[in-house]
């Protein structure tokens, strides 16, 4: 069995992190009597627009994104209360 970690440059911390993400269940994916290679590639991904994801969630709930946002957003009062407690 070979585990190749790609696209992380010479960053051993990120490479170990990638390996740790894959370790649970890795042995279950090894085929008996077969040479197995796992190619792990954790390249940086561009950021995604949060409103796009929120809109998809609202659609699944059969709501408009703005109505759902009005329901779940943190109010100024809640923010002030949190600041007073810290």
KEKE-3310 file (N, C-alpha, C; in steps of 0.2 Angstrom, whole numbers, plus 5000, padded with zeros to 4 digits):
npx = (5004:5003:5003:5001:5003:4998:5000:5003:5015:5030:5025:5025:5016:5003:5003:5003:4991:4982:4984:4980:4966:4962:4965:4955:4946:4954:4961:4950:4948:4958:4962:4963:4978:4982:4991:4990:4986:4984:4980:4981:4974:4974:4971:4971:4956:4946:4937:4919:4903:4894:4880:4875:4875:4866:4855:4852:4849:4837:4829:4827:4820:4808:4807:4810:4826:4828:4817:4820:4833:4829:4823:4833:4844:4856:4851:4853:4851:4854:4868:4873:4869:4878:4890:4890:4891:4904)
npy = (4994:5011:5028:5043:5059:5074:5090:5098:5104:5107:5106:5098:5098:5100:5089:5078:5081:5079:5065:5061:5064:5054:5042:5035:5021:5018:5006:4997:5000:4994:4982:4965:4956:4964:4977:4993:5010:5025:5041:5056:5072:5088:5102:5120:5128:5139:5153:5151:5158:5163:5167:5160:5147:5148:5152:5140:5132:5139:5137:5123:5122:5128:5142:5160:5166:5179:5180:5168:5173:5184:5177:5170:5177:5186:5197:5215:5217:5204:5203:5214:5209:5197:5203:5210:5199:5194)
npz = (5000:4996:5001:4993:4995:4988:4981:4992:4993:5002:5015:5030:5040:5035:5027:5036:5042:5031:5029:5042:5041:5032:5038:5046:5043:5032:5031:5028:5015:5008:4996:4996:4992:4982:4975:4981:4979:4986:4982:4988:4988:4992:4988:4989:4989:4980:4989:4993:4989:5002:5002:4992:4996:5007:5001:4994:5005:5010:4999:5000:5011:5007:5007:5005:5003:5009:5018:5027:5031:5039:5049:5055:5058:5068:5080:5084:5098:5103:5100:5108:5120:5121:5120:5133:5142:5140)
capx = (5000:5006:4999:5004:5000:5000:4998:5004:5021:5034:5023:5024:5010:4997:5003:5001:4984:4979:4984:4975:4959:4960:4967:4950:4943:4959:4962:4944:4948:4963:4960:4968:4982:4982:4995:4985:4989:4979:4982:4977:4975:4970:4973:4968:4950:4944:4931:4913:4899:4890:4873:4873:4873:4861:4849:4850:4845:4831:4825:4825:4814:4803:4807:4814:4832:4827:4813:4824:4838:4826:4821:4838:4850:4857:4849:4858:4850:4858:4875:4874:4869:4884:4896:4890:4893:4911)
capy = (5000:5017:5034:5048:5066:5078:5097:5102:5107:5105:5107:5092:5098:5099:5082:5074:5082:5076:5058:5059:5064:5048:5036:5031:5017:5017:4998:4994:5001:4991:4976:4960:4953:4969:4983:4998:5017:5031:5048:5062:5079:5093:5108:5125:5129:5146:5153:5151:5164:5160:5168:5155:5141:5150:5152:5133:5130:5142:5133:5116:5124:5131:5149:5164:5168:5185:5178:5164:5177:5188:5173:5167:5182:5188:5204:5219:5215:5198:5205:5218:5204:5193:5208:5211:5193:5192)
capz = (5000:4995:5001:4991:4996:4982:4980:4998:4994:5007:5022:5033:5045:5031:5024:5041:5043:5026:5031:5048:5038:5028:5041:5049:5037:5026:5030:5025:5008:5004:4993:4998:4986:4976:4976:4982:4979:4988:4980:4992:4985:4996:4985:4991:4985:4981:4993:4990:4991:5007:5001:4987:5000:5011:4996:4993:5011:5010:4994:5002:5016:5003:5009:5001:5007:5014:5024:5031:5035:5044:5055:5059:5059:5075:5081:5088:5105:5105:5100:5114:5126:5121:5122:5140:5145:5139)
cpx = (5004:5001:5003:5000:5002:4997:4999:5011:5026:5032:5021:5018:5004:4997:5001:4993:4980:4978:4980:4968:4957:4961:4961:4947:4948:4960:4956:4944:4953:4961:4965:4972:4982:4986:4990:4988:4983:4983:4978:4979:4971:4972:4969:4962:4948:4938:4924:4908:4894:4882:4871:4871:4867:4854:4847:4846:4838:4826:4823:4820:4808:4802:4811:4820:4831:4823:4816:4829:4835:4824:4827:4844:4850:4855:4854:4857:4854:4865:4877:4874:4875:4890:4896:4892:4900:4915)
cpy = (5006:5023:5040:5055:5071:5086:5101:5105:5104:5106:5101:5092:5097:5092:5078:5075:5079:5068:5056:5059:5057:5041:5032:5027:5015:5009:4995:4995:4997:4984:4971:4957:4958:4975:4989:5005:5022:5037:5053:5068:5084:5100:5114:5126:5136:5147:5153:5156:5161:5161:5163:5149:5142:5150:5145:5130:5132:5138:5126:5117:5127:5138:5153:5165:5174:5183:5173:5168:5181:5184:5171:5171:5184:5195:5208:5218:5209:5199:5209:5213:5200:5197:5209:5205:5191:5197)
cpz = (5000:4996:4999:4992:4992:4984:4987:4999:4999:5014:5025:5038:5041:5028:5030:5042:5037:5027:5037:5046:5035:5032:5043:5042:5032:5025:5027:5018:5004:5002:4994:4991:4981:4979:4976:4983:4981:4986:4984:4989:4988:4994:4988:4986:4985:4985:4989:4992:4996:5006:4996:4991:5004:5007:4995:4999:5011:5005:4996:5007:5013:5006:5005:5006:5011:5019:5029:5035:5040:5050:5059:5061:5066:5076:5085:5095:5107:5105:5106:5120:5127:5123:5130:5144:5145:5143)
residu = (UNK:UNK:UNK:UNK:UNK:UNK:UNK:UNK:UNK:UNK:UNK:UNK:UNK:UNK:UNK:UNK:UNK:UNK:UNK:UNK:UNK:UNK:UNK:UNK:UNK:UNK:UNK:UNK:UNK:UNK:UNK:UNK:UNK:UNK:UNK:UNK:UNK:UNK:UNK:UNK:UNK:UNK:UNK:UNK:UNK:UNK:UNK:UNK:UNK:UNK:UNK:UNK:UNK:UNK:UNK:UNK:UNK:UNK:UNK:UNK:UNK:UNK:UNK:UNK:UNK:UNK:UNK:UNK:UNK:UNK:UNK:UNK:UNK:UNK:UNK:UNK:UNK:UNK:UNK:UNK:UNK:UNK:UNK:UNK:UNK:UNK)
# end
